[in-house]
Every structure is written in structure tokens, then in C-alpha cells.
């Protein structure tokens, strides 16, 4: 099975664009925030803080996810959506044989979702790999879960 969340790429880039436009508008219309406080420095810090929190949340959550279980190996990839085409500084990719998968778990937090894979390494230790699946639709997460469950069940039956 092969799936990804490539459709959200344009959405995230649009959100970055809107954030930059809002920052420019706030910089030019700064007088509107004078009702909040008479202290110019405090107003600037409040506006900058809100902007940075929203920007960092989008930066942290906005990731491309790809899952491919065709063939003998499973490939799972997370990439950043900002500058990821030119510079692969946020790429997290793992490729492993299906028989090395021990288990998996989807974790749902308030605004963040992740897939945790438990994989047997060559030395026999269990390695825990975490992937951001926040922008993957619930339907696709369900299909990924079914695919991984099938692999884990097959691995358990092969051990017995």
C-alpha cells in the first residue's frame, strides 16, 4: 500500500504566505493596537509573540508524510513543507524489512498526531521511530493502521 498527504502542500504554503502578509499588515497598522496598552514596547512584544507562536505551530505541524509498504520493505518518510524541495534539512526517513516490524501505535494529542513504529534492529534491540501524521486524513491513517496490523500479525504467526 502506498499513500501520502501531498494535497496539503499547497495549503501549508498558503498559510505561510498569509502569516507573512499578516505580519506586514500588523507592522503597518501598529497604531490599532495602542488601545491594548499605552506602552509601545509591550504591544510590540505581544504582537510578535502571538505571531511567533502561530508560525512555530504551523512549522512544527506542517509536514509531508509518505507511507509505502509495497514489496519486501516498508518506507516511511516525513519531510518539512517549507524549503524542503531545495534543502532536505527536515527529512526523517526509515526503510526496514517487514519482518523487523514489532509493533506500532498512533498517538493523538490535542493538535498533534504521530505514528510510533517499534522496529527490531540488526543487533536485536527495539528501535522506536516517531513520524508526524497530523495532516494525514483519518481515512488514510486507518488504512495505514490496517496495513501495519497485517504485517505485525504475519510476523507473530511466523514466530509461532
N, C-alpha and C positions, 0 to 999 in steps of 0.2 A: 504494500500500500504506500502511496506517495501523496503527501499533502503539504500545503504551506498556507501562509496568510499574506500572500503578495498583494492582495487587493487593498490592504490598509496602508501601503507605502505612500500613495498619493495623499491620503488623509492626514498622516503624520506630518508630511512635508507641508501641507496646507496649514496645519496647526502651528508649526514653527513660523511660517510666514505671518499668520495672524498675530502671534505673540510679538514678533518684531514690529509689525505695524502698530500694535497697541503700545509698545514701548515708545515709539516715536510720537504717537499722539499724546501719551501721558507727559512726555518731555516738553511738548509744545503747549499743552494746556495745563500746565502745572498750577496755575493760579486757582483752578477749580477746587483743588484740594486744600486751599487755605482755610476753609470752614472747619476742616478736621482739627487743625491746630494752628496756632499763630507762629509756631517755631518752624522755620523753613527746613532746617536740618532734619528734624523729626519726621516731617512729612515726606521728605526725600527718602529716608531710611525705610519708612513704612511701605511706600510705593515700590521701592527697589526690592524689599524683602518679599512682598507678595508676588512680584514678577519672577524673582529667582525661584521661589517655591514651586510655582506653576511650571516654569521652564524645566527645572530639575525633575519634577514628576513626569513630565512628558518625555524627557530624555531617558529616564530610567525605565519607564514602562514601554515606550515605543520601540519594540524590537521585531525584526523579521524572524519567523520560525519556520523551519522546514523539517519534515519527517519522511524518511524513505526506508521501508523495510522490504523492498524487492530484492531478491537474490539471497545470498548467504549472510550478508551483513546488514546491520541497521545503521543508518546515518542520521544523526540529529544535529541540527545547526541552529544557532542563534546569531543574528547579525544586527548591529545598530542600523537605524534608518537614516541617520544624519552623517553624511560624508563616507558612508560605508562602501560606496561604489569605487572611490579613489583610494581610500586608506582603510585597511581592514584592522583597525585597532580595537574593535568591539566584537570580533568574531569568536564564538565559542562553538567548536565542532567536535563531535566524537563519532568514531566509527568502530563498531565492535561486531564480533560474530554473534549470531542469535543464541547459540548455546551458552554464551557467557552472561546472559541476562538472568539475574537472580530475582529481581522484583522491580516494582515501580509504584509511584504514588503521585496523585495530583493533589496539590495543596492550594487551597483557596483562602486568601486573606481579604481584607476589606476592598482594596483596589488592585491587588496584585495576585496573579495565579502562576504557579510554576509546576513543572513536571520534574520529579526526582527519580532518577534511574539508579538502581543498585546493580553494579556490574562486577563480575569476577575478573580480577586482573590476572596477568600471566604468572605472578608469584603466588596466587591463591587468595590474596586479600580482597575484601569487598571495597569497591570504589563507589562513592556517592557523587553523581553528577546532577547538577541542577540547571534547568532551562526555563526561561521566561515564556509562558504561554498566555499572557494577559490578553493579547489581541487576537488569539485564536478563538474562533466561534465555538460555542458549546457543542454543536453537532460534530465538528472536526475533532474536538477533544474526546468525544465519545468514541469516534472511530479509531483514534489513536489508542485509546484505552482498550478497546476490543482487540486490536492488533497485538498490543503488548501482552494482554492476558492470554491470548492464544499461544504466543511464544513462550511465556512462563509456564503454562500448563504442559506444553510439549516438553520443555526442559525437565519438569518434575516427573513426567511419565517416563522419560528416557533414563532418569536416575534410578527409578524403581526396578 
